[in-house]
Amino acid sequence: MVVFFSSDAQEEQNYKARADWIAKMPIVKGQWGHSEDQEFDTLVHVNQKGGVDSYVLRSVLTKLVKTLYPDVCDTRGKIVCIKIDGGPGQMDVISLAELRSMGVYLFPGVQNTTQISQETDQNYGLFKSMTRLNTEIILFLLIAIHRKREEESKENKTFPAPTLNRSHYPVITNGQAAEPATIIDGKITKVVANALPSPYATAFTAAKNKEAWDFCSAVPLTRRLLQHFSVHHELPPD
């Protein structure tokens, strides 16, 4: 899993990220190019815009591939093919050449077809709906604590309105066990009163992934997707 953040810092050496909440991001489990299942931490990438360009794509893919497939090389049986969308940087010749030299072949998907032709996009419907629900619950709890603080203030003090920030991302995406909402010395230390499910662990299970692959006719590999009602045919199928 890769998370992209923007930064106001002008120089790359000044980019900062809080390790205490990054450590709570989802753990990815799988085998890939290893002899048995492994656990992999979420990869966090920071730049000024928080987006993806050719440099970011090349550096992220290089890091991911070497972690997931330690023996990757441009030799039959050890080549890694990655299916990507049509975003920026995907057709950068230098990036493609460097990745190809290490045995990484990028397979560009058809433009504007992510809804039906890209496997991971099938998982994101459930993932997004669950993250929205977690966001609403956390914000509701923050507002409830905010109101309680103002009610209990002996000086009728007005506190700044609660807001969500990046420190809430781990709970929103990865859920959290039930914990009491508490305030210590006027500072909110815990905001989750009830257990929140993990959108990542729910939407990206092995079973859900296989359903997505089957929907996109990837595993098993067939031409069935071409018969989808969203696919335009210039000629009759027969």
N, C-alpha and C positions, 0 to 999 in steps of 0.2 A: 504494500500500500504506500502511495506517495502523496504527501500533502504539500501544497505550495502556499507560501506566504509572501506578502509584500513587506518592504522595509523602507523607512524614511532615510536610512543611512545612504550617503553618497558613495562610499567606498565599500568594497566587498568584505574587507577585513573588519569592518565595523558592524556587520550583520550580527544580530543576536537573537537567540531563542531560549525560552525558559525550559530547562531540562526537566523540572519537576512535573510539569503537566504533559510534556511530550512523551514522558515515560508511561503515561496512562493511555496513550493512543493504542489502537488495536494491534494485537500480535497476529501475524499471518503464519498459518501452519500449512506445510505441504512438502512434497518430495522434490519435484522439479529435477535438477540434474544431480541430486545427491542419492546415496545408496538407501537412505531411509528418510522418514519424515523429519523435518526440521522446523524450528520456530524462528521467525524473522521479525525484527522490529520495523515499525513504520519509518519510512524514509522521509525526512523533512527537507524541503528545498526553499531557500529564501533568495529573492532578488527584489529589485526596486518595484517592479510592476506585479509581481506575484503570478506572472503568466509563463507561457512556454514559447521559446524561440528555438532556433537551430542549436545554439550552444547549450541551452538547458536540456533539450531533448537528448542531445548526444551524451552529456555528462550523466544524466539520470539513467538512461538506458545502459550506459557502460557500467555504472555502479550496480544496477539491478542484475544485469546479466552475469557479471562476475560473481555476484553473491549467490544467485540461484543456480547458475551453471558454471562451477569452478573450472571445468576442463573444456569450456567452449573454444572452438577454433574453426578455421575455414577448411575443415576436413569432413568428408562424408561420414555421417553418423554423429557428429559433434556440432553441427550447425544449428543455430537457434533462429527460428523464424518468428517475427513479432508482427501481429496484425495491428495497425494503427488507423486513426481517422485521418481526415484531410486538413488538419489544422496547420498553423504556421511552423515552418522548419522541417516539415516532413519530406520535402523535395530538395533540401539543401545538399548539393553534390558533395561537398567536403565531408559533411556528417555521414552521408550514405557510404562514401568510400572508406572512411575510418572504421565505421561499424562493420562493413563488409570484410575488411582486412582481419578483423578479430572473429569473424564467423557469425555475425549478426545480420540477418537479412530482414529488411522492413517490407511488410506486405501492406500497401495502402488500400484501405477500404474504399468503396464507391462513395463519392461525395453525397452528402445529405440523405444518407440511408441508415443512419445509426439506429433508428427505431426498429428496423427489422433485420439488418445485416450484421450488426456488431453485437457479439455475445454478451459482453459485460453490461451493455446498455439495458438488457433485459432484467438484470438484477437491480438496477437503480430505481425502478418504480417503487418497490417495497422499501428500499433503503431510504429514499427521500421522504416517503410518507412517515416512516418511523422517526427520522431525524426532526421533521417538522413537529411531530407530537412531543418529542422530548424537549424541543426548544420551547414550546408553549408551556409545558409543565414547569420547566426551570424558571422561565420568566414569571409565571404565576407565583411560584414560591418566593422569588426575589421581591415581587411587589408586596406579597403578604408580610414578609419580614420587614420591608421598608415601612409599611403602615404601622406595624407593631412598634417599631423603634420610635416613630413619631408619637404614637399614643403614650408610650412609656416615658417619653422625654419630659423631665420635670421642668425644663425651661421652655417648653413648647417650641423646641428647636426644629427647623426644617432641614431635612437631609436631602442630598442630591438624589434625583430619581434613579432607580436601578437600571442598569443596562447590561447587555450581554457582551462579552469580549472573547478573545481567543482562548482564555483559560477555561472556557466552558466547552470547547470543542471536544475534548476527550469524553466528557459525560454525554454530550449530544450524540456523538458517533459510536461510542463504545459502551454506553450505559453505565450504571453504577448500582452497587448493592444498597439496600435500605440503610439510611443514616439519619439521625435526628438533625433538624436544622437548628443551629446554635449561633449565638452572638457572644463574642468575648471582647471585653473592653470596647464595645461599640463597633467591632469589626466582624463582618460576616465571615465565618470560617467554614461553614457547611450550609449548602442551600438545598440539598436533596433530602426530602423527608421520606420518600417512598422509593422502592427499588425501580430503576428504569431499565428496560430491556436494551440489549445491544443491537442496534440496527445492522452493524457490520456482521456480527456473528449470526444474525437471523437471515440476512439477505444473501450472504455469500457462503452458504454451506456447500458441501460437496454435491448434495442432491439438487440444490438450486442452480449451481453452476452447470450440472449435467442437463438440467431442463433448458437452460439458456443455450447451451451448445446444440442441443437437439433442435430447438426452435430455429436456430440459424443454419441448420443443416450442416453443422461442422463435425459433430460426433454423433452418429456416423456421418461421413461426408457424402452428401447427396445433392441433387439439383432441386429438391422439393421446395426450397425457399422461392424459387422462381415462379411458383404457382400462387404465391401469396397475393391477396387481393390488392395490396398496396403497390405491387410491382407492375409497371406499365409495359405492355407488349405492343410493339409496332406491328408484329405479325401474329396471327392466331397460334396458340400453343401447338396445334396439330399440323 
